[in-house]
Amino acid sequence: MEACGGSHFMARKLEELGHFPKLISPQFVRPFVKSNKNDFVDAEAICEAASRPSMRFVQPRTESQQAMRALHRVRESLGSG
């Protein structure tokens, strides 16, 4: 899966079900997108990127890590306003 806020949640749920999800940073998927961005093209690019032997995967964040990142984003937005 391409790493984003929701994918970390889904990865944790899939792990609970006994699967081994792997997350790929969007910056590593982008070079494999061949045309206009849509779900089908994204899925194709993710499959292509994941099949590369040198691909680096992202560790799914825990709930507490995601909560901490959300808190920091809120703090930053309040401080810059």
Sequence and secondary structure as in RCSB ss.txt:
>XXXX:A:sequence
MEACGGSHFMARKLEELGHFPKLISPQFVRPFVKSNKNDFVDAEAICEAASRPSMRFVQPRTESQQAMRALHRVR
ESLGSG
>XXXX:A:secstr
 B SHHHHHHHHHHHHTT    EE HHHHGGG  SS  HHHHHHHHHHHHT TT  EE    HHHHHHHHHHHHH
HHHH  
